[in-house]
Amino acid sequence: MSSIILKEHNLYGSNLVGIGLGFTGLIIVFSQGLAFTQTAWVGVIMVLVGATVQATGAVLLKQLQPSMSSLSVATGGLLVATSLFIITFLLWQEWPEVISDKTLYSSIYLGIFGSSLGFTLPEFKS
């Protein structure tokens, strides 16, 4: 996407091989559970739309080159996303009666490492 919008030339053979290997790995890992219902396909499409919107926003933000730190940008994005997730959950979901320890700890882990640290660590790269 950045190749198109920012006119960057960063898709070389090794990058394309890496992308291909990544997708191949995902297909191998998840191929056992690919019996999706129609509802599951809606979820898959929504995840793809969300990832596309996030990637587009990141590329456009890079194009704007804001004066604020990427830590501020990541924090703002996470606050907006978390607020929208909570609103969506409250409008369309029921609170589960039981949350397993594995589910709880997985959610906490992903919230800390997958989102917060994952979005802010690039600020501190050398």
C-alpha positions as CSV (number, residue, x, y, z in Angstrom):
1,M,0.0,0.0,0.0
2,S,2.8,2.4,0.8
3,S,4.3,1.6,-2.6
4,I,1.2,3.0,-4.2
5,I,0.4,5.9,-2.0
6,L,3.9,7.1,-1.0
7,K,5.6,6.0,-4.2
8,E,8.1,3.9,-2.1
9,H,10.0,1.1,-3.8
10,N,10.3,-1.3,-1.0
11,L,8.8,-4.5,-2.4
12,Y,11.8,-6.5,-3.4
13,G,12.1,-10.2,-4.0
14,S,13.0,-11.0,-0.4
15,N,10.1,-9.0,0.9
16,L,7.7,-10.8,-1.4
17,V,9.1,-14.2,-0.4
18,G,8.7,-13.2,3.3
19,I,5.0,-12.2,2.7
20,G,4.4,-15.4,0.8
21,L,5.9,-17.5,3.6
22,G,3.9,-15.7,6.2
23,F,0.6,-16.4,4.3
24,T,1.6,-20.0,3.7
25,G,2.3,-20.4,7.4
26,L,-1.1,-19.0,8.3
27,I,-2.8,-21.4,5.8
28,I,-1.0,-24.4,7.3
29,V,-1.8,-23.4,10.9
30,F,-5.4,-22.7,10.3
31,S,-6.2,-25.1,7.5
32,Q,-7.7,-27.7,9.9
33,G,-10.5,-25.3,11.1
34,L,-11.5,-23.8,7.8
35,A,-15.1,-25.1,7.9
36,F,-16.7,-21.6,8.2
37,T,-20.3,-20.9,8.6
38,Q,-21.8,-17.9,6.8
39,T,-21.6,-15.9,10.1
40,A,-17.9,-16.8,10.4
41,W,-17.2,-15.4,6.9
42,V,-18.8,-12.1,7.9
43,G,-16.3,-12.0,10.8
44,V,-13.3,-12.8,8.6
45,I,-14.4,-10.1,6.1
46,M,-14.7,-7.6,8.9
47,V,-11.2,-8.4,10.2
48,L,-9.8,-7.9,6.7
49,V,-11.7,-4.6,6.4
50,G,-10.4,-3.5,9.8
51,A,-6.8,-4.5,8.9
52,T,-7.1,-2.6,5.6
53,V,-8.4,0.5,7.3
54,Q,-5.6,0.4,9.9
55,A,-3.0,-0.1,7.2
56,T,-4.4,2.8,5.1
57,G,-4.4,5.1,8.2
58,A,-0.8,4.2,9.0
59,V,0.3,4.9,5.5
60,L,-1.6,8.2,5.3
61,L,-0.3,9.2,8.7
62,K,3.2,8.6,7.4
63,Q,2.5,10.8,4.4
64,L,1.4,13.6,6.7
65,Q,4.4,13.3,9.0
66,P,2.8,14.7,12.1
67,S,4.9,16.5,14.7
68,M,3.6,14.3,17.5
69,S,5.4,11.2,18.7
70,S,4.3,7.7,17.5
71,L,3.6,6.9,21.2
72,S,0.9,9.7,21.2
73,V,-0.5,8.4,17.9
74,A,-0.6,4.8,19.1
75,T,-2.2,5.8,22.4
76,G,-4.9,7.9,20.6
77,G,-5.6,5.1,18.2
78,L,-5.9,2.5,21.0
79,L,-8.2,4.8,23.0
80,V,-10.6,5.2,20.1
81,A,-10.5,1.5,19.1
82,T,-11.1,0.4,22.7
83,S,-14.0,2.8,23.1
84,L,-15.6,1.6,19.9
85,F,-15.1,-2.1,20.9
86,I,-16.8,-1.5,24.2
87,I,-19.7,0.3,22.7
88,T,-20.1,-2.4,20.1
89,F,-19.9,-5.1,22.7
90,L,-22.5,-3.4,24.9
91,L,-24.9,-2.9,22.0
92,W,-24.8,-6.4,20.4
93,Q,-23.4,-8.9,22.9
94,E,-24.3,-10.5,26.2
95,W,-21.7,-10.6,28.9
96,P,-20.6,-14.3,29.3
97,E,-21.6,-16.0,32.4
98,V,-18.2,-17.7,32.8
99,I,-14.8,-16.5,31.5
100,S,-12.2,-19.2,31.6
101,D,-8.7,-18.4,33.1
102,K,-7.2,-19.2,29.7
103,T,-9.5,-16.7,27.9
104,L,-8.9,-14.0,30.6
105,Y,-5.1,-14.3,30.6
106,S,-5.0,-14.5,26.8
107,S,-6.9,-11.3,26.5
108,I,-4.7,-9.5,29.1
109,Y,-1.6,-10.8,27.3
110,L,-2.8,-9.6,23.9
111,G,-3.9,-6.3,25.3
112,I,-0.5,-5.6,26.8
113,F,1.9,-7.2,24.3
114,G,-0.1,-7.5,21.1
115,S,-1.5,-4.0,21.2
116,S,0.1,-1.6,23.7
117,L,3.7,-2.7,23.3
118,G,3.3,-3.7,19.7
119,F,2.2,-0.2,18.7
120,T,4.6,1.7,20.9
121,L,7.9,-0.2,20.7
122,P,8.8,1.1,17.2
123,E,9.1,4.5,18.8
124,F,12.2,3.3,20.7
125,K,14.0,1.4,17.8
126,S,17.6,2.3,17.3
